[in-house]
Amino acid sequence: MDFQFKQAIIVRQDLKMSKGKVAAQAGHAAVSSYVSAKRRKPDWADYWLQEGQKKVALKVGSLDDLLNLKKDADLDSLPNALIEDAGLTELEPGTVTCLGIGPAPSAYIDRIAGRLKLL
């Protein structure tokens, strides 16, 4: 199937989070970014749901890398969500862990995150 919409979940690798922590933070990014899309681009959110909710999990090496991607997503008016940890387990409160972008047209996601490596 050729998906027209997708969501990118981008995780910082420099934090050395446990697998469970990564999964939880990625879940926060997926839900929060979807909520942003549903509010800002409801048609995109609906099409993405109908297509089967394609997601891609990607990685970056630093906070600066993640913030640059968020800036690019904002400049392109793509729905996104930057996730900060509550600090209850492994990380300090307010630590930025990941970024969700979309759902949005796949070409828009690829323009921003297409060069990143898979998680």
PyMOL commands that set and color helices and strands:
alter all, ss='L'
color gray80, all
select helices_A, chain A and resi 19-40+42-51+63-75+106-113
alter helices_A, ss='H'
color red, helices_A
select strands_A, chain A and resi 5-12+55-60+80-84+96-105+117-118
alter strands_A, ss='S'
color yellow, strands_A
deselect
rebuild
show_as cartoon
